[in-house]
Amino acid sequence: MAEQNTVEQIWLPVIGRALANICLHNAGIDNKTIAERAMFLEGLGLDLKDIADMLGTSYASVRELLRLAKNKSKKKGPKKNASTKKTR
């Protein structure tokens, strides 16, 4: 016997995506890049497929933009070399 989806299983994801969309618009990041908006939505717990649909782009594009943004943030910071080290 196949289990039928309950009302909660059907509607809770819809409500979650709607609330995420409201948060996105109220956060004031409409003029930010797709990567920044995608990171915001990912922080809210949305799947990449849902994020891509909300931002009007493809799943592969969102995945790649997030990968590039995360790699870029890891490389930030001052470069350490012998000429910038403090001597005592």
N, C-alpha and C positions, 0 to 999 in steps of 0.2 A: 504494500500500500504506500503510495507516494504521499509525502507530507506536503500539504498546501501551505503557502506562505501566509503568515498571520498578518493582521492589519499593521502591527508594529514593525514587522520585517519589511513591509512594503513602504510605509510612510515615514519612518524615522530617518532613513537616508535622504529622502526628499526634503524633509524639514531641515536636516543638517546642511545640505547644499544651499538651501534658501537662506539660512542664517549666515553661512559663510559668504554668500554673495552680498548680503546686507553689510556684513563686517568689512568686506573689501571696499565697498563704496563709501562707507562712513570713515574708513581709516585715512582717506585723503591721499591714496596712492594711485589714483587714476592716471597720473602723468608719469609714473615710474615705468621702468622696463618690464618686459614680460617675466624675466628672471626674478626680479624683486617681488612682483606680484605673486609669482608661483611659489616663492619661498614663504611668503606670508600665508598663502592658502595651505601650503604643506604644513606649516606650523599649527594650523587649525585642525589638522588631521585628515585632510582630503586626500584621496587617491590621485595619482598623476593623470589618470584618464578623466576624472571629474574636473581636475584643474585645467586640462587642455580644453575641455568642452566650455568651461566658463570663460577662458581667455580667448577662445576662438582660434586655436591653433592645434597642432597635432601632438599626440602623445610623445612621439620621438623627439620633436622639437623641444618640448618642455623638459624631457629627461636630459637632453644634451645641454640646454641652457642652465639647468640646475647643476649639472656636473661641472660645467665651466665656472659658474659662479662660486661653487664650493672650493674648487681648486684655486681660484683667484684669491679667495679669502685666506687660504692657508699660506699663500706666498706673501701676504702683506706683512709689513713690519720692517724695521730697519735692517739693512744688511750689516752683518758683522764682519769686519776685517781688521787687520792690524792697525791701520791708520785711524780708525774711529774708536778704538778701545781706550779707556781712561788708564792713565799710568799713575801710580802712587809714589 
